[in-house]
Structure formats: structure tokens, C-alpha cells
Amino acid sequence: MHSLLLHLYTSLVLLLLNFSKAQNSSTSKSSNKIDFNVGVILDLASPESPVGRIGMSCLSIARSDFYSLHPDYKSRLVFHIRDSNNSVVDAAAADMIDIAALDLLQEVKVDAIIGPQQSTQVDFLMDLGERARVPIISFSATSPSLVPQSPFFVQTAQSDATQVQAIVSIVEAFKWAQVVIMYEETEFGNGIIPSLSNSLQDAHVRVSYRSVFPKSATDDFIGKELYKMMAMQTRVFLVHTSQSLGKRVFLKARELGMMSEGYVWIVTSGLTDLFNLVDSEVVEAMQGVIGVRPLIPKSKEFESFASRWLRKFLLANENHTMIKPTEVSVFGLWAYDTFWALAMAAERVGNNITHVTKNGADVAHAGPFAVEVSETGPKILEALLKIKFPGLAGEFSLVNGQLEQTSYEIVNVVGRNERQVGTWAPSSGISKNLKSIIWPGDSTKEPKGWEIPVINGKKLRIGVPKKPGFNEFLKVEIDPKTNTPNVTGYYKEVFDAVMKSLPYYVP
């Protein structure tokens, strides 16, 4: 009995020693991991802006998926999350973003920042990131004017400029000669306009009017602008606004009878992608709308992620007042791919260093806005710009700090769904097999793109010189009975031929 107890005691001691050795080995192995601190600045609270919560949930799943598949990686990304609280564009917003960024740069000493969410917020953060030499990476700020402003800003979303040719191709396909552009007066809204205007001009399409909306436009302002457009002949409207403004525009347009037969409404990617997040009243108002959005390649990985994300997101937000999504947003897919790209970049950097330097070699500026110059940030940026891999949203490849252009799908809002009616590719243009589109007013008749307005518009007045001689070119005779001029001759024939060839009515 004594020997048996001694044997059991000895075995227990050996077991504990082996467990302790295993723990020490595990701790040693864990201690060899290199943490890269990553700041995340997104709007995580407002029901008016779901992109932040969608993006954050996708970042979390991406982190879990990535390190499950790469358990032996030397590096780890550690999140430090700050809520931008749906900051609008004013001095308070600038202060809020700067405070969050300064905290991340001064106290946490992050190696990169994901965010902020909106194009209008990026300007506030870009200067700090460049001074600290820390990359600012946004999967949701899409204005094409942002990237050239700073070498430390990386746009892991499709720039709005990449969809311009897809939109213009739709206008060309239906031979519409005039369009009205409606956009909001923000960095996001203004960014696409130069490229869109130039491309329409190159396609010989006239922009008959530009309607510029303040982001905080009142219903009265929206109504007045729409009344103004009703008085014009043009019936093709290109809408580039945020979701919160866009849905109010369509509700007012339906109220005024502008969502009826003969009208054409085309929306840009930002509105198209968030269609599944608007309520039933807005969906009803947007019937017949055409939209473009990045074409997402379907795969087993995508289907698996989409179902897992939707379950997790709905469960986490079951008590939230926001409209619940029916599918994952492309912004969420870009967030997922952003994490993978940044984690790969961190691993490349981590394999070449033994520890991450937390204190910079120098201090940029003095006073309360002083930030240390990061030694790791430029290395992370350099590695990130070289990362290429097949992501959930398509091929991840950065060109000059922007996600490389991909194909777009063209969708038509019918019922609660968006029907794909065509695709557009950078190499081949718009697909020739456009499916039948259901236009506003539940019409299958292809709109002409113009109508004689109910409200009288301006008439074209033509002056004709009455001169003797060269009657073959131009002759003016006054009818003695009606006292009205009768114009004949070659010049008149040319003028009539030109007017007849126009694809719209000129009074």
C-alpha cells in the first residue's frame, strides 16, 4: 500500500511538472507573438449610419477567421476601438475625430488606423496620420479626391470614380442625350462630379442641370429642387447621395409624381449597396430605380461568411432601432478583406523584427497635438501596398493607394428585391444582354429620356436676317394674309434636319 501511494504521488508530481513545462512552453510561445496595435474609428451608435456597425462586425469575424487559419503566425493585430458618434461636418466633428485619433496616436501608439467611416471625416484625420507616419486605412470612404492628398491614406474600398463608366454606359445604351445630376455638397458628393461630368461630355451627353443638396437639406428645399426639375424636359436623373439624404429625395419624388412612367432614376453604388437597409416605405418609393454596385464573385467562402455574419449581426443588434439587413453589404466585405490584408502586412513586417518600437524617433509638432513619429507605420504601409490575394469582395490589389477597379453589376429595384439586369467590365464595357427592366410606374416601355413639361419651360427663339440676294441659301417672305414669316432655303433645311435629329423635343 505504501509503495502504491508513493507511485501515485510520484506520477502526480511528474504530471504536474509536465503540465507546468507545457504551460511555460505555451507562455514562451505566446510571448514570442508580436502585437501590432490598430486603432479603429467608426460610427457604432447611430441608426442613420449602419456601415460602422456592419464594418466592425466584419472586422471581428475576419480576425477570428484569419488567426484560426494561421495559428503559427508571429504577429497579432490588437484592436483599440473608438466611436465617432456619427459626427457631421463641422468644427465639433473635427474635434471629435482628432481627439479619438490623438488618443490612439499619443497614448496607445497605434501602428495603423482603420477608419474613419465617412469621406468627410478623413480630412480631419489624414494630417495627423501623415505627421505620425501611421497609415490611415478606410474601407468606406470612397471619394476619389482623398488618396492624392496623403501618401499615408489607403482606400481599401472602390473609389467612386470607378463606377462612372458603368453609369455612362447605361445612358449610352438607351441613347439618352441629356441628364440631371443630383448630389450632396460634401466631400463624398463632390468627389465624383468632375469625373462624371467629363465622361458624360465625352459620350456627347449634356448635363442639363446640377442639383446640389446640403447634407442637412430640409424637405422644403428638396421639394423646391424637384419642382424645378419637373419644369425641365430632361427625365433622366443621376443620384449620388448618402443613404439618409437619398431616401428623403425618393420619398419626396414619389409624393410629387416623379416616380411615374417616363422618368428614369439611376443611383450610384453607395445607395444601391444599402438598399436592403431601408424601410418598406422607401422601398416602395424606389420602384423602378436602376443602380450600380461592385460585382461580388460568388464562392463557397463568400456564402459561408455571409450566412455566419448575418446570424451574428442580427443577434447582436436585435434590440437596435436600425432596419435589419437582409444581406451583407459590400462595405462589410471590404472591411473583412481589409483586416486580412493588414494582418498579412503585419506578418511580413513582424518576420523582420524582434519587437515593435512603440516610441518614435522624433516628435511631430509641439503642444497638445504633438505625435511621435512611428518607426513601424511606414513599414506596415510599404508591406500593405504590396499585398495581393483573392478576397471575399474580389481580388485585393492596391494601385496608387486605391483598391483596383473591378466589374460592376447593374440592378433594377422591383418589389423588395434588386434584379441583376446586366454587368459592366472595365475591359468589355456593358453587357449586351440587358434583361427587361421594370421602369418607374411599373412600366416596361423604354423611356425616351425627355418629356414636354407640364409647366411651361423656355422656348428656343431663332433670329433670321432678312436680306436681299442669295435666296437659295436663305429667303424670308411675309405672308400678306397672316403677316407671318415664311423661311426657306438651304440654311433652313440644314437647321430643320439638325433639329429633327435631336432625340428630344425643343419647343
C-alpha positions as CSV (number, residue, x, y, z in Angstrom):
1,M,0.0,0.0,0.0
2,H,2.8,2.4,0.9
3,S,4.6,1.7,-2.4
4,L,1.4,2.2,-4.3
5,L,0.8,5.6,-2.7
6,L,4.4,6.5,-3.4
7,H,4.0,5.5,-7.0
8,L,0.8,7.6,-7.3
9,Y,2.5,10.6,-5.6
10,T,5.5,10.3,-8.0
11,S,3.2,10.1,-11.0
12,L,1.2,13.1,-9.9
13,V,4.4,15.2,-9.4
14,L,5.6,14.2,-12.9
15,L,2.3,15.1,-14.3
16,L,2.3,18.5,-12.6
17,L,5.9,19.1,-13.8
18,N,5.0,18.2,-17.3
19,F,1.9,20.4,-17.2
20,S,4.0,23.3,-15.8
21,K,6.5,22.7,-18.5
22,A,3.8,22.7,-21.2
23,Q,2.4,26.0,-19.7
24,N,5.8,27.6,-19.7
25,S,6.3,26.5,-23.2
26,S,2.9,27.9,-24.2
27,T,3.6,31.1,-22.4
28,S,7.0,31.3,-24.0
29,K,5.5,30.6,-27.4
30,S,2.8,33.2,-26.7
31,S,5.3,35.7,-25.5
32,N,7.1,35.5,-28.9
33,K,4.0,36.9,-30.6
34,I,4.3,40.5,-31.7
35,D,1.3,42.7,-31.1
36,F,0.5,45.4,-33.7
37,N,-1.9,48.0,-32.2
38,V,-4.6,49.0,-34.6
39,G,-6.9,51.9,-34.0
40,V,-10.5,51.6,-35.3
41,I,-12.6,54.8,-35.6
42,L,-16.1,54.1,-36.8
43,D,-19.7,55.3,-36.1
44,L,-21.0,52.5,-33.9
45,A,-24.2,54.0,-32.5
46,S,-26.3,56.0,-34.9
47,P,-29.3,54.2,-36.6
48,E,-28.8,56.5,-39.5
49,S,-25.4,55.1,-40.3
50,P,-25.3,51.3,-40.3
51,V,-21.9,51.0,-42.1
52,G,-19.9,51.4,-38.9
53,R,-21.6,48.5,-37.1
54,I,-21.6,46.3,-40.2
55,G,-17.9,47.0,-40.7
56,M,-16.9,46.4,-37.1
57,S,-18.8,43.0,-37.0
58,C,-17.0,42.0,-40.3
59,L,-13.6,43.1,-38.8
60,S,-14.2,40.9,-35.8
61,I,-15.2,37.8,-37.8
62,A,-12.2,38.5,-40.1
63,R,-9.8,38.5,-37.1
64,S,-11.3,35.2,-35.8
65,D,-11.1,33.5,-39.3
66,F,-7.6,34.8,-40.1
67,Y,-5.9,33.6,-36.9
68,S,-7.8,30.3,-36.9
69,L,-6.4,29.6,-40.3
70,H,-2.9,31.0,-39.4
71,P,-2.3,29.9,-35.8
72,D,1.5,29.9,-36.3
73,Y,1.7,33.5,-37.4
74,K,4.2,35.5,-35.4
75,S,2.1,38.7,-35.4
76,R,-1.3,39.7,-34.0
77,L,-3.4,42.7,-34.7
78,V,-4.9,44.2,-31.5
79,F,-7.9,46.4,-31.9
80,H,-8.4,49.7,-30.0
81,I,-11.9,50.9,-30.9
82,R,-13.2,54.5,-30.8
83,D,-16.8,55.6,-31.7
84,S,-17.0,58.7,-33.9
85,N,-20.7,59.0,-33.0
86,N,-22.0,59.9,-36.5
87,S,-20.0,63.2,-36.5
88,V,-21.2,65.7,-39.0
89,V,-19.0,68.1,-40.9
90,D,-18.4,71.0,-38.6
91,A,-15.8,72.1,-36.0
92,A,-17.2,69.7,-33.4
93,A,-16.8,66.8,-35.7
94,A,-13.2,67.8,-36.4
95,D,-12.5,68.0,-32.7
96,M,-14.2,64.6,-32.0
97,I,-12.2,62.8,-34.7
98,D,-9.0,64.5,-33.7
99,I,-9.4,63.7,-30.1
100,A,-10.0,60.0,-30.9
101,A,-7.0,59.9,-33.2
102,L,-4.7,61.8,-30.8
103,D,-5.6,59.3,-28.0
104,L,-4.7,56.4,-30.3
105,L,-1.5,58.0,-31.5
106,Q,-0.3,59.6,-28.3
107,E,-1.5,57.1,-25.6
108,V,-1.9,53.7,-27.4
109,K,0.8,54.5,-30.0
110,V,-1.0,52.5,-32.7
111,D,0.8,51.2,-35.8
112,A,-2.2,51.8,-38.1
113,I,-5.7,53.2,-38.0
114,I,-8.8,51.7,-39.7
115,G,-11.3,54.4,-40.5
116,P,-12.8,56.9,-40.2
117,Q,-16.0,55.9,-41.8
118,Q,-17.0,58.9,-44.0
119,S,-15.1,60.7,-46.7
120,T,-16.0,64.0,-44.9
121,Q,-14.2,62.8,-41.8
122,V,-11.0,61.6,-43.5
123,D,-9.7,65.2,-44.0
124,F,-9.6,65.6,-40.2
125,L,-7.5,62.5,-39.6
126,M,-5.3,62.5,-42.7
127,D,-2.9,65.3,-41.5
128,L,-2.4,63.6,-38.1
129,G,-1.6,60.2,-39.8
130,E,0.9,61.8,-42.1
131,R,2.6,63.6,-39.2
132,A,2.8,60.4,-37.2
133,R,3.7,58.4,-40.3
134,V,0.9,56.0,-39.5
135,P,-1.3,54.6,-42.3
136,I,-4.9,55.6,-42.3
137,I,-6.9,52.8,-43.9
138,S,-10.6,53.2,-44.9
139,F,-12.9,50.6,-46.3
140,S,-15.9,53.0,-46.5
141,A,-14.5,56.5,-47.5
142,T,-15.0,56.3,-51.3
143,S,-14.3,59.9,-52.6
144,P,-11.7,59.8,-55.4
145,S,-10.2,63.1,-54.2
146,L,-8.9,61.7,-51.0
147,V,-6.0,59.4,-52.0
148,P,-3.8,62.1,-53.7
149,Q,-3.9,64.2,-50.6
150,S,-1.6,62.0,-48.5
151,P,0.7,59.0,-49.1
152,F,-0.4,57.6,-45.8
153,F,-4.0,57.3,-46.7
154,V,-5.1,53.9,-48.2
155,Q,-8.5,53.4,-49.7
156,T,-9.5,49.7,-49.4
157,A,-12.8,50.4,-51.0
158,Q,-13.7,51.0,-54.6
159,S,-13.2,54.7,-55.4
160,D,-16.5,56.3,-56.6
161,A,-14.7,57.2,-59.8
162,T,-14.5,53.5,-60.8
163,Q,-18.3,53.3,-61.3
164,V,-18.5,56.4,-63.6
165,Q,-18.0,54.5,-66.8
166,A,-20.6,51.9,-65.8
167,I,-23.2,54.7,-65.3
168,V,-22.3,56.5,-68.5
169,S,-22.6,53.1,-70.4
170,I,-26.2,52.8,-69.2
171,V,-27.0,56.3,-70.5
172,E,-25.3,55.5,-73.8
173,A,-27.1,52.1,-74.1
174,F,-30.5,53.8,-74.1
175,K,-29.3,56.8,-76.2
176,W,-30.4,59.4,-73.7
177,A,-29.0,62.8,-74.7
178,Q,-29.5,64.8,-71.5
179,V,-29.2,64.0,-67.8
180,V,-29.7,65.8,-64.5
181,I,-27.1,65.1,-61.8
182,M,-28.3,65.3,-58.2
183,Y,-25.6,65.1,-55.4
184,E,-24.9,66.3,-51.9
185,E,-22.5,69.1,-51.1
186,T,-19.9,67.0,-49.1
187,E,-16.5,65.5,-49.8
188,F,-18.4,62.3,-50.7
189,G,-20.8,64.0,-53.0
190,N,-18.4,66.4,-54.8
191,G,-15.7,63.9,-55.3
192,I,-17.3,62.0,-58.2
193,I,-18.6,65.1,-60.1
194,P,-15.6,66.1,-62.2
195,S,-15.1,62.5,-63.5
196,L,-18.8,62.0,-64.1
197,S,-19.2,65.3,-65.9
198,N,-16.2,64.8,-68.1
199,S,-17.2,61.2,-69.0
200,L,-20.7,62.3,-69.9
201,Q,-19.3,65.1,-72.1
202,D,-17.0,62.6,-73.9
203,A,-20.1,60.5,-74.6
204,H,-21.8,63.6,-76.0
205,V,-24.4,63.6,-73.2
206,R,-25.4,67.0,-72.0
207,V,-25.8,67.7,-68.2
208,S,-28.8,69.9,-68.4
209,Y,-28.8,70.7,-64.7
210,R,-26.8,70.0,-61.5
211,S,-28.9,69.9,-58.3
212,V,-26.7,70.3,-55.2
213,F,-28.2,69.3,-51.8
214,P,-26.8,70.2,-48.5
215,K,-26.4,67.1,-46.4
216,S,-28.9,68.6,-43.9
217,A,-31.3,69.7,-46.6
218,T,-34.9,70.3,-45.4
219,D,-37.9,68.6,-47.0
220,D,-38.9,72.1,-48.3
221,F,-35.5,72.5,-50.0
222,I,-35.8,69.0,-51.6
223,G,-39.3,69.8,-52.8
224,K,-38.3,73.1,-54.4
225,E,-35.4,71.4,-56.2
226,L,-37.6,68.6,-57.5
227,Y,-40.3,71.1,-58.7
228,K,-37.6,72.9,-60.6
229,M,-36.6,69.7,-62.3
230,M,-40.2,68.8,-63.2
231,A,-40.3,72.0,-65.2
232,M,-37.4,70.8,-67.4
233,Q,-37.6,68.4,-70.4
234,T,-34.9,66.1,-69.1
235,R,-36.3,62.9,-67.4
236,V,-33.1,61.1,-66.6
237,F,-31.8,61.7,-63.1
238,L,-28.4,60.5,-61.7
239,V,-28.5,60.5,-57.9
240,H,-25.3,60.4,-55.8
241,T,-26.1,61.0,-52.1
242,S,-25.7,59.4,-48.7
243,Q,-28.4,56.9,-47.7
244,S,-30.0,59.3,-45.2
245,L,-30.5,62.1,-47.8
246,G,-31.2,59.7,-50.7
247,K,-34.2,58.1,-49.1
248,R,-35.8,61.5,-48.4
249,V,-35.3,62.5,-52.0
250,F,-37.1,59.5,-53.3
251,L,-40.0,59.8,-50.8
252,K,-40.5,63.4,-51.9
253,A,-40.1,62.4,-55.6
254,R,-42.9,59.9,-55.2
255,E,-45.1,62.5,-53.5
256,L,-44.7,64.8,-56.4
257,G,-45.4,62.1,-59.0
258,M,-41.9,61.9,-60.3
259,M,-41.7,58.1,-59.8
260,S,-44.1,57.5,-62.6
261,E,-43.9,56.3,-66.2
262,G,-41.4,58.3,-68.4
263,Y,-38.9,59.0,-65.6
264,V,-35.5,57.4,-65.2
265,W,-33.6,57.2,-61.9
266,I,-30.1,55.9,-61.7
267,V,-28.3,55.7,-58.3
268,T,-24.6,55.2,-57.5
269,S,-23.1,52.4,-55.6
270,G,-23.4,53.8,-52.1
271,L,-27.2,54.0,-52.4
272,T,-27.5,50.7,-54.3
273,D,-25.5,48.7,-51.8
274,L,-27.5,49.9,-48.8
275,F,-30.9,49.3,-50.5
276,N,-31.5,46.2,-48.2
277,L,-31.2,48.6,-45.2
278,V,-34.1,50.9,-46.0
279,D,-37.6,50.6,-44.7
280,S,-40.7,49.4,-46.7
281,E,-41.9,53.0,-47.4
282,V,-38.6,53.9,-49.1
283,V,-38.5,50.6,-51.0
284,E,-42.0,51.4,-52.3
285,A,-40.8,54.9,-53.4
286,M,-37.8,53.5,-55.2
287,Q,-39.6,51.0,-57.5
288,G,-38.1,51.0,-61.0
289,V,-34.8,52.6,-59.9
290,I,-31.6,51.4,-61.7
291,G,-28.4,51.1,-59.6
292,V,-24.8,50.1,-60.0
293,R,-22.6,48.3,-57.4
294,P,-19.4,46.3,-57.4
295,L,-19.9,42.8,-58.8
296,I,-19.1,40.3,-56.0
297,P,-17.8,36.9,-57.2
298,K,-19.8,34.2,-55.5
299,S,-17.9,31.4,-53.8
300,K,-18.2,28.9,-51.0
301,E,-16.1,31.1,-48.8
302,F,-18.4,34.0,-49.5
303,E,-21.6,32.0,-48.9
304,S,-20.2,30.7,-45.6
305,F,-19.2,34.1,-44.4
306,A,-22.4,35.8,-45.5
307,S,-24.6,33.4,-43.5
308,R,-22.4,33.5,-40.4
309,W,-22.2,37.3,-40.5
310,L,-26.0,37.7,-40.9
311,R,-26.8,35.5,-38.0
312,K,-24.2,37.1,-35.7
313,F,-25.2,40.7,-36.8
314,L,-28.9,40.2,-36.3
315,L,-28.4,38.6,-32.9
316,A,-26.1,41.4,-31.8
317,N,-28.5,44.1,-33.0
318,E,-31.8,42.5,-32.2
319,N,-32.7,45.4,-29.8
320,H,-31.3,48.1,-32.0
321,T,-33.7,50.6,-33.7
322,M,-32.0,50.3,-37.1
323,I,-33.5,48.5,-40.0
324,K,-32.1,44.9,-40.1
325,P,-30.2,44.0,-43.3
326,T,-31.2,41.0,-45.5
327,E,-27.7,40.5,-46.9
328,V,-24.1,41.6,-46.3
329,S,-23.0,45.0,-47.6
330,V,-20.0,45.3,-49.9
331,F,-18.6,47.7,-47.2
332,G,-18.6,44.8,-44.9
333,L,-16.8,42.6,-47.4
334,W,-14.2,45.4,-47.9
335,A,-13.8,45.6,-44.1
336,Y,-13.2,41.8,-43.9
337,D,-10.6,41.9,-46.7
338,T,-9.0,45.0,-45.1
339,F,-8.3,43.0,-42.0
340,W,-6.8,40.1,-43.9
341,A,-4.5,42.5,-45.9
342,L,-3.4,44.3,-42.8
343,A,-2.7,41.1,-41.0
344,M,-0.6,39.8,-43.9
345,A,1.3,43.0,-44.0
346,A,1.9,42.9,-40.2
347,E,3.2,39.3,-40.5
348,R,5.7,40.4,-43.2
349,V,6.9,43.2,-41.0
350,G,6.9,41.0,-37.9
351,N,9.1,38.4,-39.6
352,N,11.8,41.0,-40.0
353,I,11.8,42.5,-36.4
354,T,12.1,41.1,-32.9
355,H,9.8,43.8,-31.4
356,V,7.6,46.7,-32.4
357,T,9.1,50.0,-31.5
358,K,6.4,51.9,-29.5
359,N,8.2,55.2,-29.2
360,G,9.1,57.1,-32.3
361,A,12.5,58.6,-33.1
362,D,11.1,62.1,-33.3
363,V,8.1,64.2,-32.3
364,A,6.0,65.9,-35.0
365,H,4.8,69.4,-33.9
366,A,4.6,70.5,-30.3
367,G,1.9,71.2,-27.7
368,P,-1.3,69.2,-27.2
369,F,-1.2,68.0,-30.9
370,A,2.3,66.5,-30.6
371,V,2.5,63.0,-32.0
372,E,5.5,60.7,-32.0
373,V,6.9,59.7,-35.4
374,S,6.2,55.9,-35.8
375,E,9.0,53.6,-36.9
376,T,6.6,50.8,-37.6
377,G,3.9,52.7,-39.6
378,P,5.9,53.2,-42.8
379,K,6.9,49.5,-42.8
380,I,3.3,48.5,-42.4
381,L,2.3,50.8,-45.2
382,E,5.0,49.6,-47.5
383,A,4.0,45.9,-46.9
384,L,0.3,46.6,-47.2
385,L,0.7,48.3,-50.7
386,K,2.2,45.1,-52.0
387,I,-0.4,42.7,-50.7
388,K,-2.4,40.8,-53.3
389,F,-4.9,37.9,-52.6
390,P,-8.4,36.7,-53.6
391,G,-10.7,38.4,-51.1
392,L,-14.4,38.0,-50.4
393,A,-15.1,41.2,-52.4
394,G,-12.9,40.1,-55.3
395,E,-9.2,40.4,-56.0
396,F,-7.5,42.6,-53.3
397,S,-4.9,44.7,-55.1
398,L,-3.9,48.3,-54.4
399,V,-2.9,50.6,-57.2
400,N,-1.6,54.0,-56.1
401,G,-3.2,53.5,-52.6
402,Q,-6.6,52.6,-54.0
403,L,-8.4,49.3,-54.4
404,E,-8.1,48.3,-58.1
405,Q,-11.1,48.7,-60.3
406,T,-13.4,45.7,-60.7
407,S,-16.6,44.9,-62.6
408,Y,-20.0,46.3,-61.7
409,E,-23.4,44.8,-61.7
410,I,-26.5,46.8,-62.9
411,V,-29.6,46.1,-60.8
412,N,-33.2,47.1,-61.0
413,V,-35.4,47.7,-57.9
414,V,-38.5,45.5,-58.3
415,G,-40.6,44.7,-55.2
416,R,-38.4,44.1,-52.2
417,N,-35.6,42.7,-54.4
418,E,-32.9,44.0,-56.7
419,R,-32.8,42.1,-60.0
420,Q,-29.5,42.0,-61.9
421,V,-30.2,43.2,-65.4
422,G,-26.7,43.5,-66.7
423,T,-23.0,43.8,-65.9
424,W,-20.2,46.2,-66.8
425,A,-16.5,45.3,-67.1
426,P,-13.5,47.7,-67.5
427,S,-12.3,45.7,-70.5
428,S,-15.5,45.0,-72.3
429,G,-18.0,47.6,-71.1
430,I,-21.7,47.0,-70.6
431,S,-23.2,43.5,-71.3
432,K,-25.2,43.3,-74.5
433,N,-27.8,41.0,-72.9
434,L,-29.6,43.6,-70.7
435,K,-32.7,41.9,-69.3
436,S,-36.0,43.6,-69.4
437,I,-36.1,46.5,-67.0
438,I,-39.2,47.5,-65.0
439,W,-39.2,51.3,-65.0
440,P,-40.9,53.7,-62.6
441,G,-44.7,53.4,-62.8
442,D,-44.4,49.6,-63.3
443,S,-43.7,50.3,-67.0
444,T,-41.9,48.0,-69.4
445,K,-41.8,50.8,-72.1
446,E,-38.3,52.2,-72.6
447,P,-38.3,55.9,-71.5
448,K,-37.4,58.5,-74.1
449,G,-35.4,60.4,-71.5
450,W,-37.4,63.6,-72.2
451,E,-40.9,64.9,-72.0
452,I,-42.7,68.2,-72.8
453,P,-43.0,69.6,-69.2
454,V,-46.4,70.3,-67.8
455,I,-45.1,73.6,-66.5
456,N,-44.1,75.8,-69.4
457,G,-40.4,76.0,-69.9
458,K,-38.3,78.4,-72.0
459,K,-38.7,78.2,-75.8
460,L,-35.9,78.4,-78.3
461,R,-36.1,81.6,-80.2
462,I,-34.4,81.8,-83.7
463,G,-33.5,85.1,-85.3
464,V,-33.5,85.1,-89.1
465,P,-31.9,88.0,-91.0
466,K,-34.0,89.3,-93.9
467,K,-31.6,90.4,-96.6
468,P,-31.9,90.6,-100.4
469,G,-29.8,88.3,-102.6
470,F,-28.6,84.7,-102.2
471,N,-32.1,83.4,-101.9
472,E,-31.0,79.8,-102.5
473,F,-29.3,80.0,-99.0
474,L,-31.9,81.9,-97.1
475,K,-35.1,83.7,-98.1
476,V,-37.7,85.3,-95.9
477,E,-41.1,86.2,-97.2
478,I,-44.0,87.7,-95.3
479,D,-47.4,86.0,-95.9
480,P,-49.7,89.0,-96.7
481,K,-52.8,87.2,-95.3
482,T,-51.4,86.0,-91.9
483,N,-48.5,88.5,-91.6
484,T,-46.2,85.6,-90.5
485,P,-42.7,85.0,-91.9
486,N,-42.0,82.0,-94.2
487,V,-38.4,81.0,-94.2
488,T,-36.9,78.8,-96.9
489,G,-33.5,78.0,-98.4
490,Y,-30.5,75.7,-97.8
491,Y,-29.7,77.1,-94.3
492,K,-33.3,76.5,-93.2
493,E,-33.2,72.9,-94.5
494,V,-29.9,72.2,-92.6
495,F,-31.4,73.7,-89.4
496,D,-34.6,71.6,-89.7
497,A,-32.5,68.5,-90.3
498,V,-30.4,69.1,-87.2
499,M,-33.5,69.8,-85.0
500,K,-35.2,66.7,-86.3
501,S,-32.2,64.5,-85.5
502,L,-32.3,65.6,-81.8
503,P,-33.6,62.7,-79.6
504,Y,-35.8,65.2,-77.6
505,Y,-38.3,67.9,-78.2
506,V,-37.3,71.5,-78.5
507,P,-40.2,74.0,-78.3
